[in-house]
């Protein structure tokens, strides 16, 4: 049931104009999401909050590269800090 729901939600991203989809989870949940095609990015640094003094996300970063542009920039997401805004949701 859980994997079906993840797959059906991923379908929404695939039908949109999004370049990437991102989620955060506890390390022990990464395999659950990987089964549905999410890729762990262990070296990714996601920043949020005040841009002058951002927090660093401590959870496991999982991504789906949805468009050709997203795939092209996969290495950027994996190795350069990404500021996500004030909130991660």
Beta strands, then each sheet from edge to edge (+ up, - down):
strand 1: 20-25
strand 2: 39-40
strand 3: 46-48
strand 4: 55-56
strand 5: 60-65
strand 6: 82-83
sheet 1: 1+ 5- 2+
sheet 2: 4+ 3- 6-
end
